[in-house]
Amino acid sequence: MLNLAAYHFAPVDDPRALADHLHEAASLAGLKGTILVAGEGINLFLAGEDAALRGFVAALREDPRFTTLQAKYSHSERVPFARLKTKVKPEIISFRDDRATPLAAGQRAPAVDPPTLARWLAQGRRDDAGRPVVLLDTRNAQEVEHGTFAGALTLPITRFTELPGALAPHREALRGTTVVSFCTGGIRCEKAALWMHQDGMDNVVQLDGGILGYFEQVGGAGYDGRCFVFDDRVALDPQLQPLAD
């Protein structure tokens, strides 16, 4: 079975209509998983037969709003979801700060691609300007238990909305560094990095594609353990193989 993790920020005037359309298309393709739709875009975790899932993504990219949607794929022996769920939400990942959406800010926060981050780690955690690199894990404590980048700054949070308060005691120590915000697939570290920029931290970049994108492009260099995923596979190793199959 093929598994998909994907999100895309784009203005959605009628989230319910789009949610209904995507649910019907996914159902007809025999897919299972979760589709989240909000006024700021979509967030997808789906699995099914290879051709059916790729066909669903291809059709979605025909919508001008989602032409550049980035898909992260992995495989499993079976579909790791019990059913197909579609929800309309205020946000595609809850953060509750309007400054944390690219649609409101008019731009994304700066990003670093996985090969560049791997090079920075190999350089002794220094960026190309020689500044110290601090990896900031924006996931919750349960996810971190399965693995994270070696030496990453982790926060004692149970939900994403707690990040600003948990980060506050560390902000002064992060001055003079390059902070790399990361998460599972990119959506939380994108919101976190954008919020930090809007809140005066201009030394933050997001890891494009998150941990899964890093595994896909460069493997597990500098990463300890697995990456927790929100389905029956539990966690993926740097070769994108599941802990449970």
N, C-alpha and C positions, 0 to 999 in steps of 0.2 A: 504494500500500500504506500501511496505517496502522501506526505504531510506538508501542509502549507502554513507558514506564519507570515503575515503581511499586514501593513497598515499604510494609510495615505491620508495626509491632510489636504482637504479641498472643501470649498463651500458647498453644502448640501441644503438646498432650499426646502425640500420636502423629505425629511429623513424617513418618515413612515412609508412613503411610496417607494423609496429606494430599498428599504429593508424588505418590503413585500416582494419586490422584483428579485432581489438577490436570494431570498429564501426560496422562491419558486425555481429559480435557475439552479441553485445548489441541490434542491430536492430532486429535480428532474435528472441531474447528473449523478444521483446516488451518493452525495457527499454527506458527511456528518461533521459536527463540530460547532463552532460558535461564530456568529456574524454580529458585530456591533456597529451601529450606525448612529451618528450624531451630526449636528449642524457643522461640525469641524472636519468630518471625514468618516473613514471606515477602519475597522480593525478586524482581521480575519484569522481564525484558527480552524483549519478544515483538513479533512483527510478523505481519501477514496481511491478509486482506480486511477492509475497514472494519466491515461489519456483524458479521462473525464475531468480530473482536477485541472490539468493544463488547459483544457478547452474552456473551463469556467473562467480561468484567469485571462485567457486570450480574449474572451468575449467582454470581460470587465474592462480590459484595456482599450476596447473600442469606444468606451465612454470618454469623451475629451477630458473629463475631470480626473481620470485615473490612468491616463496614457503612460505615465512614468512610474506607476506602482511597482515597487521592488518586492519580489517574492523570494522567500527563503524556504528551500525544500529539504526534506529529509525522508527517510524510508523506515518502515516498520513492517513486521509480519502481518499485522492486523490493524484495523482501524481503531485508534485509541480513544474514541468518543462513543458514547452510548446512543446519541441521537443528534439531530440538527436543531440548534437553538438560534433564534434571531431576536435581537433586542435593540430598541431605540433608547439612547442614553443622552444625558446632557453633554457628556464628553466621551470620547472613545477610550480614554483612560482618565479616571477622576483625579484632578489636582486642585480644582476650585480656586484658580487664580487666572484671571483673564489674560495676564501677561504671558502665560505659558503656552499659548497657541500661536503657531506661525501666522494664522489668519489675522489675528488681532495685531501682532507685532509687525506684520508685513514682510517678514523674513524668517529664515531658520537661524539658529545659532551656528557658528562655525563648526565644522566637522573634521575629524581625522579618519582616514581610511585604515582598515586593518593592517595592510603591509607597512604603512608608516608607523603605526603604533608598535608593531613588532620590532621595527628598527629602533625606535626610541627605547624600548625595553632592553634590546641587545646593547644599546649604547650606555647602559647603566642607569636607565630611567632618566634620560636627558633628552629634551627635544632638539631640533636642529639648530636652535639658538643657544643651546647649552643650559637652558633653564631646567630645574628639577621637575619631573613629571609625577603627579599624584593621581592615581586611579581612584575615582569616586564611584562606589557601588550604590546605585539608586534603588536596588531591590530590597525586599523585606528580609528579616532575619531568618525566616524559614527557608527561603531560597538560598541565602548565603551559606547555610549549613551544607549544602550539596557541593559547593565549590565557588571560587571567585579568583580573580587575578591575585597572584602572590603579592603580599604587601599592600593590598587595596585598603582604602579607608572605607569601612563599613559602618552603617548606622543602626542603632537599636530601634528599628521601626517595624510595625506590623502592617501598615498600609502607606501608600505613596503620599497621601495628603499630610503625613507627619514629617516629611523630609525637611521642609524649611526650618522647623523648630529644632530638629535633631542636628541639622547642619550648623546652626548658629554658633555653637561653642568652638567650631573649627575654622571659622572664616578668617580670623586674623592669621592663623598658622598657614593658611593657604596662599597668602599674599606672596608674590615673587615666584610662584610656581605656575606650571601649566597643568590645569585640572582637566582630566579626561573623564567625563561622565559616561557611565555605561550601564546597560541593563540587558534583558534577555534578547529582545529583537529590535530595539532601537526607540520605541515609542516613549518610554519613561525617561530615558536619558536625553531624548530630544526636548521633551517638555522641561525637564530639570535644567538643562543647559540654557535654554531660552529664558526661563525664569531667572536664573542666576545672572545672566547678562542684563536683563531688565532691572534687576535689583542691585546693580552696581559691580558685579563680579565679571570683568571683561577678560579674565584669564582662563575662561572655561571653553572647552570644545567637547563635542559629543562624539562617541564612537559610532560611526556610520554602520548601521545594520546590527548593532549590539553584539552580544557574545556569539549568537548563532551565525551572524555574518563573519565574525572573526574566525570561528571554527571552520566555516566553509572556505574561507580564502587562505588562511595561514595555519590552521590546525590549533594546537594547544600551547604554543610558545608563550611562556610566562603565566600560564593559567594552571591553577591547582584544582583538581577534581572534575566534577561534571556541572552541567547547567540545568537547573530545575526548569521543567516545562509544565504547563497547566493541563495535563491530560494523563491518560493511563500509563504512558511511558515513564513517568516520574521525572527522569533526568536524562540528558544526552551527554556522551563523552565527546572529546574534541574531534572524533571521527564521525560524529552525529549518529552514533549507535545508542539505542535506548538501554536504560537500566532494567526496565521491564518490557517484555515484548509479547 
